[in-house]
Amino acid sequence: MNETFVRLLCPGCQKTWERKPNELPAHTEQFGCDSCATERRTAEFTRTDHDLDVLKQFQ
């Protein structure tokens, strides 16, 4: 079984990383970068539309 990940990109510091969709808040909720403390909606951290669709699918 393959694990699904959402690719993230911080709009503040440009850090990239991945997380499992069930480890993230809903796409409309606030989420923060561990590196620079930028806080925005989780949807604004997804790298692509596909990543956003994956996040929505699991929530």
C-alpha positions as CSV (number, residue, x, y, z in Angstrom):
1,M,0.0,0.0,0.0
2,N,1.4,3.4,-1.0
3,E,1.3,6.3,1.5
4,T,0.0,9.6,0.3
5,F,1.7,12.9,1.0
6,V,0.9,16.5,0.4
7,R,3.9,18.6,-0.8
8,L,4.1,22.0,1.0
9,L,5.9,25.3,0.3
10,C,6.1,28.1,2.8
11,P,5.0,31.4,1.2
12,G,7.2,33.2,3.6
13,C,10.6,31.5,3.6
14,Q,10.2,29.1,0.6
15,K,10.9,26.0,2.8
16,T,9.6,22.8,1.1
17,W,8.5,19.6,2.9
18,E,5.9,16.9,2.8
19,R,3.3,15.7,5.3
20,K,0.6,13.1,5.3
21,P,-2.9,14.6,4.7
22,N,-4.2,13.4,8.0
23,E,-1.4,15.3,9.9
24,L,-2.6,18.7,8.5
25,P,-5.4,20.9,9.5
26,A,-8.3,21.4,7.0
27,H,-7.4,23.5,4.0
28,T,-9.4,26.5,5.4
29,E,-7.8,26.4,8.8
30,Q,-4.7,28.2,10.0
31,F,-1.4,26.5,9.6
32,G,2.1,27.6,10.5
33,C,5.6,27.1,9.2
34,D,8.0,25.6,11.7
35,S,11.0,27.5,10.3
36,C,9.7,31.1,10.0
37,A,6.4,31.1,11.9
38,T,4.4,32.3,8.8
39,E,0.7,31.6,9.4
40,R,-1.8,31.3,6.7
41,R,-4.6,28.9,5.6
42,T,-3.3,25.4,4.9
43,A,-4.3,25.7,1.3
44,E,-1.8,28.5,0.8
45,F,1.0,26.1,1.7
46,T,0.2,23.5,-0.9
47,R,2.6,23.5,-3.8
48,T,0.2,22.6,-6.6
49,D,-3.5,22.3,-7.2
50,H,-3.0,18.5,-7.1
51,D,-1.6,18.7,-3.6
52,L,-4.6,20.9,-2.6
53,D,-7.0,18.3,-4.1
54,V,-5.3,15.5,-2.2
55,L,-5.6,17.5,1.1
56,K,-9.3,18.1,0.5
57,Q,-9.9,14.5,-0.4
58,F,-8.6,13.2,2.9
59,Q,-10.6,15.7,5.0
